[in-house]
Amino acid sequence: MSSASATVSERTAVPSAFRPPPSLPQIVKLARYQLREFLRTRRFVAMIGIVLAVGLILTAVTAHYRGGLVADPIAFYGTAWAAAVGYLIVLTAILFGGDAIAGEFQNKTGYFLMGLPVRRSTVYLGKYLAVYAAAATALLAYLALVVANGAYYFGVHAVPWQLGISVLLALLYLAAVVGVTFVFSSLFKTSAYGFVLTAVLLLFGFSLLQDYVSILVHGEPWMILTYAAGTVGSVFGGTVNWGWSGSWVLMHGEIEKNVVVKIYTVAGVAEGVAIMLGYVALTAAAGLWLFGREEFS
């Protein structure tokens, strides 16, 4: 009886050659392939060109005006890096990730990809890592230009420790922004919707919501991603708020005359990290769910 059962199980077993390989190797392989595709595209060349142009403008403006920028390394890096990196993060995430998932439906490439022994979650995570790596490459290229300028004016050893913290926060913010971009890319089957809605939300929507919660409701906008992103620049301040509650100021007559209200300006560093990690987790779950339920038609 046991030998007969063994024979039946051997006949009905799926050959190892047709079994899907483990997810992690597949994710890494797909991410490497997608990243190579990004590096060969015109959009990557255009993004690097934008970064170089911003770096050249920074170099020319600093050399011409100098002033307070070259008087203190913290002031220089706080302005040259923190003031621009937020816009670069949004731009790179939209440029590389706006059609990462929607393009599979729009260009019909998902038909061929889903025919392979690969899970949808593997495709999603592989593309996420590729977009993140491509966007991070552009950010690090800009960082190199900023550091080169700083080294010229202050020396190699004058790089403040705040820059390292700011870079780590910027990379975490990038992960959250890419997650938001993938949610919109998974929500629609047309790339244009993913590009436009993500840009509107990240450039205008979050800022308006933050002002509404802080100024009109008089609450702390802890649920807004851009509120947490302010920590990228706040670490260069004279007194850094490392805590779990945001910094605030008292303003008189902002909404009503003779009324003093508390307005939150930027999250504490620990609070900002928690908010951005929350966005990474929530957008990953939402994006995977949306991508899994969409049908290729």
Secondary structure by P-SEA (a helix, b strand, c coil): caaaaaaaaaaaccccccccccaaaaaaaaaaaaaaaaaacaaaaaaaaaaaaaaaaaaaaaaaccccccccaaaaaaacccccaaaaaaaaaaacccccaaaaaaacaaaaaaaccccaaaaaaaaaaaaaaaaaaaaaaaaaaaaaaaaaccccccccaaaaaaaaaaaaaaaaaaaaaaaaaaacccaaaaaaaaaaaaacaaaaaaaaacccccccccccccccccccccccccccccccbbbbbbbcccccccbbbbbbccccaaaaaaaaaaaaaaaaaaaaaaaaacccc
